[in-house]
């Protein structure tokens, strides 16, 4: 397995007019989209999340991962050819990569967001430039305190990937958990920490519900992907 992996968070917003199309057309559009996802996921990591009810500007999030950036390019080209994509906008898109943290002795994670926890809390992050002007020892001290707060909430798993030079943000931070209230408490505890004073931006924030691609697609219109044909009338 590769030491580093590209992670692509793609956000979809579906035109409301699509929901007024026939059930057969909607089912066909979803099947094409699902087929592209299933093909990619044969030997690569793909996770799906629904944001129905948690965001007004996003309906579906896909996290695709590969050590090869060309894989992600090809996947999104194929997705764009599906019927559903013709009705979709991409209001947000984050590209990042796994690598070892300078503040931890842990090795780089080959893949992120691989637990079976129910929710994903996701946002892009940018640090203030003055942060990078601090001596390395000072940054290490500040981050040690930051990490200790996180360890008081073992039910929340953190996934940090890096976007320096790849995308507009510097990091993509994704937390996995089964209790949104636990995550809220963690964030509140982090607010007064010294490290928080060096944050430039950490929005927009997405609360995402983890589920299979098929279920996330069915959540778009509340209808199962497979349309059952009407039984022939009796003679």
VOBA-1610 file (N, C-alpha, C; in pm, whole numbers, padded with zeros to 5 digits, always signed):
BEGIN
Unk+00084-00120+00000Unk+00000+00000+00000Unk+00088+00125+00000Unk+00048+00228-00072Unk+00128+00349-00086Unk+00142+00422+00048Unk+00256+00493+00064Unk+00279+00569+00186Unk+00187+00690+00194Unk+00153+00747+00080Unk+00065+00863+00076Unk-00053+00835-00017Unk-00162+00898+00015Unk-00284+00877-00064Unk-00352+01011-00090Unk-00398+01031-00213Unk-00479+01148-00243Unk-00622+01125-00193Unk-00680+01229-00135Unk-00819+01224-00090Unk-00896+01336-00158Unk-01006+01301-00222Unk-01087+01398-00293Unk-01228+01399-00234Unk-01265+01513-00174Unk-01400+01532-00121Unk-01479+01610-00227Unk-01580+01546-00282Unk-01662+01608-00386Unk-01804+01625-00334Unk-01857+01746-00345Unk-01988+01781-00291Unk-02085+01806-00407Unk-02202+01746-00398Unk-02301+01758-00505Unk-02429+01823-00453Unk-02483+01914-00532Unk-02613+01973-00508Unk-02700+01943-00628Unk-02814+01878-00607Unk-02901+01835-00716Unk-03007+01941-00743Unk-03026+01970-00869Unk-03131+02064-00911Unk-03267+02009-00864Unk-03346+02090-00791Unk-03478+02042-00745Unk-03568+01995-00859Unk-03545+02046-00981Unk-03627+02004-01094Unk-03609+01855-01124Unk-03495+01799-01087Unk-03472+01656-01111Unk-03574+01570-01037Unk-03612+01614-00917Unk-03707+01536-00837Unk-03847+01534-00899Unk-03871+01624-00994Unk-04002+01627-01061Unk-04002+01544-01189Unk-03888+01484-01221Unk-03883+01394-01335Unk-03950+01262-01300Unk-03974+01180-01399Unk-04040+01052-01375Unk-03953+00961-01288Unk-04017+00868-01218Unk-03944+00773-01133Unk-03846+00690-01216Unk-03887+00654-01339Unk-03800+00573-01425Unk-03674+00650-01464Unk-03688+00777-01498Unk-03573+00858-01535Unk-03479+00876-01416Unk-03536+00906-01299Unk-03453+00925-01180Unk-03378+00797-01144Unk-03446+00684-01154Unk-03382+00557-01123Unk-03267+00528-01220Unk-03288+00558-01348Unk-03183+00537-01448Unk-03063+00626-01420Unk-03089+00752-01387Unk-02980+00845-01357Unk-02898+00797-01238Unk-02967+00748-01136Unk-02895+00701-01017Unk-02816+00575-01046Unk-02870+00486-01129Unk-02799+00363-01162Unk-02669+00393-01235Unk-02671+00490-01326Unk-02548+00527-01397Unk-02443+00583-01301Unk-02487+00668-01210Unk-02396+00726-01111Unk-02340+00617-01020Unk-02429+00527-00975Unk-02388+00417-00888Unk-02289+00324-00958Unk-02310+00297-01085Unk-02221+00207-01159Unk-02080+00264-01164Unk-02067+00395-01184Unk-01934+00458-01186Unk-01867+00446-01049Unk-01946+00463-00943Unk-01891+00452-00808Unk-01847+00310-00777Unk-01929+00213-00814Unk-01897+00074-00786Unk-01774+00029-00863Unk-01757+00079-00985Unk-01639+00045-01064Unk-01513+00100-00998Unk-01518+00225-00953Unk-01402+00285-00886Unk-01369+00211-00757Unk-01472+00171-00683Unk-01454+00112-00551Unk-01409-00034-00556Unk-01394-00091-00674Unk-01350-00231-00683Unk-01215-00250-00617Unk-01123-00154-00636Unk-00990-00167-00577Unk-00939-00036-00517Unk-01033+00057-00488Unk-00995+00184-00425Unk-01101+00221-00322Unk-01066+00313-00236Unk-01156+00351-00128Unk-01255+00458-00174Unk-01383+00433-00149Unk-01488+00529-00181Unk-01590+00528-00068Unk-01616+00643-00009Unk-01716+00656+00097Unk-01819+00760+00055Unk-01944+00737+00097Unk-02053+00828+00062Unk-02119+00880+00189Unk-02167+01004+00181Unk-02232+01069+00295Unk-02349+01153+00243Unk-02458+01149+00318Unk-02573+01233+00284Unk-02573+01356+00373Unk-02605+01471+00313Unk-02619+01594+00391Unk-02762+01647+00379Unk-02854+01558+00341Unk-02995+01596+00338Unk-03038+01628+00483Unk-03087+01747+00504Unk-03131+01785+00637Unk-03026+01850+00724Unk-02898+01848+00681Unk-02792+01913+00761Unk-02730+02032+00689Unk-02741+02038+00557Unk-02692+02152+00480Unk-02796+02187+00374Unk-02807+02316+00343Unk-02900+02356+00238Unk-02834+02365+00102Unk-02700+02371+00100Unk-02628+02391-00026Unk-02560+02266-00078Unk-02575+02154-00009Unk-02512+02028-00048Unk-02608+01914-00015Unk-02615+01814-00104Unk-02701+01698-00081Unk-02623+01568-00060Unk-02506+01560-00123Unk-02431+01434-00127Unk-02282+01466-00127Unk-02206+01386-00050Unk-02060+01401-00046Unk-01997+01265-00079Unk-01901+01266-00169Unk-01822+01146-00198Unk-01678+01172-00157Unk-01620+01076-00088Unk-01476+01079-00058Unk-01411+00966-00135Unk-01337+01000-00239Unk-01265+00902-00319Unk-01117+00913-00289Unk-01048+00798-00281Unk-00906+00798-00244Unk-00826+00706-00335Unk-00708+00750-00368Unk-00617+00669-00449Unk-00476+00726-00436Unk-00373+00642-00443Unk-00237+00694-00446Unk-00202+00758-00581Unk-00290+00741-00678Unk-00267+00791-00813Unk-00369+00901-00845Unk-00322+01022-00868Unk-00413+01133-00894Unk-00491+01113-01022Unk-00433+01045-01120Unk-00503+01019-01246Unk-00628+00935-01224Unk-00625+00846-01123Unk-00744+00766-01092Unk-00862+00856-01055Unk-00835+00959-00974Unk-00942+01050-00932Unk-00993+01131-01049Unk-00902+01171-01136Unk-00943+01245-01256Unk-01037+01159-01342Unk-00994+01036-01370Unk-01075+00948-01455Unk-01210+00920-01393Unk-01212+00896-01263Unk-01337+00867-01193Unk-01436+00982-01209Unk-01390+01104-01193Unk-01481+01217-01201Unk-01523+01247-01345Unk-01440+01211-01441Unk-01481+01221-01581Unk-01598+01125-01607Unk-01585+01002-01557Unk-01691+00903-01576Unk-01818+00945-01501Unk-01802+00994-01379Unk-01918+01043-01304Unk-01992+01152-01381Unk-01915+01240-01445Unk-01974+01351-01518Unk-02056+01308-01638Unk-02037+01184-01682Unk-02113+01132-01796Unk-02245+01069-01754Unk-02267+01054-01624Unk-02391+00991-01578Unk-02508+01088-01591Unk-02626+01031-01597Unk-02745+01114-01610Unk-02764+01206-01491Unk-02733+01159-01371Unk-02752+01240-01252Unk-02662+01362-01252Unk-02540+01348-01304Unk-02445+01459-01304Unk-02497+01577-01386Unk-02581+01549-01485Unk-02637+01657-01567Unk-02730+01747-01486Unk-02776+01697-01372Unk-02865+01774-01286Unk-02793+01825-01161Unk-02661+01806-01155Unk-02588+01836-01032Unk-02489+01951-01050Unk-02472+02025-00944Unk-02365+02123-00932Unk-02266+02074-00827Unk-02144+02128-00831Unk-02042+02094-00733Unk-02003+02222-00659Unk-02077+02258-00554Unk-02051+02385-00486Unk-01919+02388-00410Unk-01870+02269-00371Unk-01741+02261-00301Unk-01664+02141-00352Unk-01532+02150-00342Unk-01447+02040-00384Unk-01312+02058-00314Unk-01271+01957-00235Unk-01145+01967-00161Unk-01054+01852-00203Unk-00930+01886-00240Unk-00828+01787-00272Unk-00719+01794-00166Unk-00679+01678-00116Unk-00576+01675-00012Unk-00496+01546-00025Unk-00402+01529+00068Unk-00315+01412+00063Unk-00275+01375+00206Unk-00262+01246+00232Unk-00215+01204+00363Unk-00063+01218+00370Unk-00013+01250+00488Unk+00131+01258+00514Unk+00152+01256+00664Unk+00274+01228+00712Unk+00298+01228+00856Unk+00280+01367+00915Unk+00223+01374+01033Unk+00209+01502+01103Unk+00343+01544+01162Unk+00378+01671+01153Unk+00504+01717+01216Unk+00495+01721+01367Unk+00374+01701+01422Unk+00355+01710+01567Unk+00323+01576+01631Unk+00333+01470+01555Unk+00302+01337+01606Unk+00404+01238+01551Unk+00426+01130+01627Unk+00520+01026+01583Unk+00451+00920+01499Unk+00319+00934+01479Unk+00247+00835+01401Unk+00282+00845+01253Unk+00284+00731+01186Unk+00312+00729+01043Unk+00192+00784+00966Unk+00217+00819+00840Unk+00107+00868+00755Unk+00005+00757+00737Unk-00123+00794+00746Unk-00229+00696+00727Unk-00248+00671+00578Unk-00252+00544+00536Unk-00269+00516+00394Unk-00406+00560+00343Unk-00506+00559+00431Unk-00641+00604+00395Unk-00704+00671+00516Unk-00797+00762+00492Unk-00866+00830+00601Unk-01014+00795+00599Unk-01080+00825+00711Unk-01226+00806+00722Unk-01266+00662+00690Unk-01209+00568+00762Unk-01235+00427+00732Unk-01311+00357+00845Unk-01351+00431+00948Unk-01424+00368+01057Unk-01570+00347+01017Unk-01644+00282+01102Unk-01787+00258+01077Unk-01874+00353+01160Unk-01817+00462+01207Unk-01895+00558+01284Unk-01999+00624+01194Unk-02107+00670+01256Unk-02225+00711+01181Unk-02212+00848+01115Unk-02136+00938+01177Unk-02131+01076+01127Unk-01989+01118+01092Unk-01981+01208+00995Unk-01855+01272+00958Unk-01874+01423+00970Unk-01783+01489+01041Unk-01785+01634+01057Unk-01661+01688+00985Unk-01683+01766+00881Unk-01579+01794+00783Unk-01567+01943+00756Unk-01442+01992+00747Unk-01422+02132+00709Unk-01281+02155+00656Unk-01265+02257+00570Unk-01131+02298+00526Unk-01073+02392+00631Unk-00942+02395+00642Unk-00877+02477+00746Unk-00756+02550+00690Unk-00741+02675+00733Unk-00625+02757+00698Unk-00570+02818+00825Unk-00439+02806+00847Unk-00374+02868+00963Unk-00325+03008+00925Unk-00316+03095+01024Unk-00259+03227+01001Unk-00111+03214+00968Unk-00061+03303+00882Unk+00079+03294+00840Unk+00175+03310+00958Unk+00135+03385+01061Unk+00225+03404+01174Unk+00251+03273+01248Unk+00161+03175+01231Unk+00183+03043+01291Unk+00314+02982+01241Unk+00338+02995+01112Unk+00457+02933+01052Unk+00584+03009+01085Unk+00569+03131+01138Unk+00685+03208+01181Unk+00733+03174+01321Unk+00650+03098+01396Unk+00691+03057+01530Unk+00802+02952+01522Unk+00891+02949+01621Unk+00992+02842+01624Unk+00926+02705+01630Unk+00989+02606+01572Unk+00932+02471+01567Unk+00901+02419+01707Unk+00987+02449+01804Unk+00965+02401+01940Unk+00838+02463+02000Unk+00811+02591+01968Unk+00693+02658+02018Unk+00567+02599+01956Unk+00569+02572+01826Unk+00455+02511+01761Unk+00429+02371+01817Unk+00536+02298+01845Unk+00521+02164+01903Unk+00455+02172+02041Unk+00495+02270+02122Unk+00437+02287+02255Unk+00288+02318+02246Unk+00253+02409+02157Unk+00113+02449+02142Unk+00028+02333+02093Unk+00080+02259+01997Unk+00002+02147+01942Unk-00011+02032+02040Unk+00087+02016+02127Unk+00078+01911+02228Unk-00044+01933+02316Unk-00066+02057+02356Unk-00183+02091+02437Unk-00312+02068+02359Unk-00310+02103+02230Unk-00426+02084+02142Unk-00460+01936+02130Unk-00360+01853+02111Unk-00379+01710+02094Unk-00433+01647+02223Unk-00387+01696+02336Unk-00433+01642+02465Unk-00583+01663+02484Unk-00636+01776+02435Unk-00781+01800+02443Unk-00854+01694+02360Unk-00804+01670+02242Unk-00868+01570+02156Unk-00868+01432+02218Unk-00764+01397+02291Unk-00755+01265+02353Unk-00855+01247+02466Unk-00911+01355+02515Unk-01014+01343+02618Unk-01149+01302+02558Unk-01152+01293+02427Unk-01275+01251+02357Unk-01241+01134+02264Unk-01210+01018+02322Unk-01170+00903+02238Unk-01279+00853+02144Unk-01405+00892+02171Unk-01514+00847+02085Unk-01512+00919+01949Unk-01432+01025+01940Unk-01422+01102+01816Unk-01288+01073+01750Unk-01292+01024+01627Unk-01169+00996+01552Unk-01139+01113+01459Unk-01013+01157+01456Unk-00976+01270+01370Unk-00898+01220+01249Unk-00929+01278+01134Unk-00859+01249+01009Unk-00812+01383+00951Unk-00681+01404+00951Unk-00626+01527+00896Unk-00548+01494+00769Unk-00582+01562+00660Unk-00506+01548+00536Unk-00460+01686+00492Unk-00362+01691+00403Unk-00289+01814+00375Unk-00310+01859+00231Unk-00329+01991+00215Unk-00359+02046+00083Unk-00259+02151+00036Unk-00148+02169+00106Unk-00051+02271+00068Unk-00012+02256-00079Unk-00037+02359-00159Unk+00001+02357-00299Unk-00093+02278-00388Unk-00189+02206-00330Unk-00282+02124-00408Unk-00418+02189-00425Unk-00460+02269-00323Unk-00593+02328-00324Unk-00588+02456-00242Unk-00701+02527-00231Unk-00703+02657-00167Unk-00677+02649-00016Unk-00729+02547+00051Unk-00708+02532+00194Unk-00571+02469+00221Unk-00531+02469+00348Unk-00406+02404+00387Unk-00429+02262+00438Unk-00542+02242+00503Unk-00578+02110+00555Unk-00725+02081+00524Unk-00758+01954+00521Unk-00897+01912+00529Unk-00907+01828+00655Unk-00993+01871+00747Unk-01006+01804+00876Unk-01141+01735+00881Unk-01139+01606+00912Unk-01263+01528+00915Unk-01266+01446+01043Unk-01371+01464+01121Unk-01389+01390+01246Unk-01501+01289+01227Unk-01481+01169+01281Unk-01583+01065+01275Unk-01634+01036+01416Unk-01766+01023+01430Unk-01824+00993+01560Unk-01966+00945+01549Unk-02018+00891+01658Unk-02155+00843+01662Unk-02249+00940+01733Unk-02193+01043+01797Unk-02273+01137+01875Unk-02235+01280+01839Unk-02320+01351+01764Unk-02289+01490+01729Unk-02268+01578+01853Unk-02337+01548+01963Unk-02319+01625+02084Unk-02178+01613+02140Unk-02119+01495+02127Unk-01981+01474+02172Unk-01885+01559+02090Unk-01910+01567+01962Unk-01824+01649+01877Unk-01841+01797+01910Unk-01965+01840+01933Unk-01989+01979+01972Unk-01910+02013+02098Unk-01910+01924+02197Unk-01837+01948+02321Unk-01686+01957+02295Unk-01635+01872+02207Unk-01493+01875+02174Unk-01455+02009+02112Unk-01533+02055+02015Unk-01503+02181+01949Unk-01509+02297+02049Unk-01607+02292+02138Unk-01618+02398+02238Unk-01495+02400+02329Unk-01443+02283+02365Unk-01322+02276+02448Unk-01199+02327+02374Unk-01198+02312+02242Unk-01083+02355+02164Unk-01080+02506+02142Unk-01196+02572+02153Unk-01203+02715+02124Unk-01105+02800+02206Unk-01095+02779+02339Unk-01004+02865+02416Unk-00857+02820+02415Unk-00824+02712+02344Unk-00685+02667+02343Unk-00597+02765+02266Unk-00469+02763+02296Unk-00375+02856+02234Unk-00368+02836+02084Unk-00377+02714+02038Unk-00368+02686+01895Unk-00482+02751+01818Unk-00599+02762+01881Unk-00716+02819+01813Unk-00692+02964+01772Unk-00608+03034+01846Unk-00581+03175+01816Unk-00507+03193+01683Unk-00450+03084+01632Unk-00374+03092+01507Unk-00454+03042+01386Unk-00582+03015+01406Unk-00667+02969+01296Unk-00719+03087+01215Unk-00699+03083+01086Unk-00749+03186+00995Unk-00892+03156+00951Unk-00915+03030+00914Unk-01048+02992+00864Unk-01070+02844+00884Unk-01192+02806+00923Unk-01229+02664+00935Unk-01377+02647+00902Unk-01419+02712+00797Unk-01555+02699+00745Unk-01547+02687+00593Unk-01651+02632+00530Unk-01778+02582+00585Unk-01760+02447+00656Unk-01851+02419+00748Unk-01849+02295+00823Unk-01968+02209+00778Unk-01939+02083+00751Unk-02041+01992+00701Unk-02065+01879+00801Unk-02189+01860+00841Unk-02229+01745+00922Unk-02289+01643+00826Unk-02222+01529+00814Unk-02256+01431+00710Unk-02296+01298+00774Unk-02394+01234+00715Unk-02440+01103+00762Unk-02381+00995+00672Unk-02302+00906+00730Unk-02236+00801+00653Unk-02336+00694+00611Unk-02328+00650+00486Unk-02414+00544+00435Unk-02357+00493+00303Unk-02414+00386+00251Unk-02369+00335+00123Unk-02401+00435+00013Unk-02332+00423-00099Unk-02361+00511-00213Unk-02506+00496-00255Unk-02554+00372-00261Unk-02693+00349-00304Unk-02791+00421-00213Unk-02773+00409-00082Unk-02865+00474+00011Unk-02854+00626+00004Unk-02733+00676-00017Unk-02717+00821-00029Unk-02786+00874-00154Unk-02783+00796-00261Unk-02853+00835-00383Unk-03004+00828-00364Unk-03051+00724-00296Unk-03194+00712-00273Unk-03247+00823-00182Unk-03159+00877-00096Unk-03200+00987-00009Unk-03226+01115-00089Unk-03173+01123-00210Unk-03190+01244-00292Unk-03336+01267-00329Unk-03410+01157-00352Unk-03551+01172-00389Unk-03644+01084-00307Unk-03587+01014-00208Unk-03671+00930-00123Unk-03728+00810-00192Unk-03663+00769-00303Unk-03715+00658-00383Unk-03603+00559-00409Unk-03632+00430-00397Unk-03532+00328-00425Unk-03488+00335-00569Unk-03361+00302-00594Unk-03304+00314-00727Unk-03373+00223-00828Unk-03408+00104-00786Unk-03470+00008-00878Unk-03620+00034-00884Unk-03669+00066-01001Unk-03813+00087-01019Unk-03876-00045-01058Unk-03973-00087-00980Unk-04041-00214-01007Unk-04141-00195-01119Unk-04130-00277-01220Unk-04223-00267-01334Unk-04363-00305-01291Unk-04461-00240-01350Unk-04601-00268-01315Unk-04637-00408-01366Unk-04710-00479-01285Unk-04752-00616-01324Unk-04853-00606-01439Unk-04846-00697-01535Unk-04940-00692-01647Unk-05082-00716-01599Unk-05175-00652-01664Unk-05315-00666-01625Unk-05362-00809-01652Unk-05450-00858-01568Unk-05503-00994-01587Unk-05590-00998-01712Unk-05587-01111-01774Unk-05669-01129-01894Unk-05814-01142-01853
//
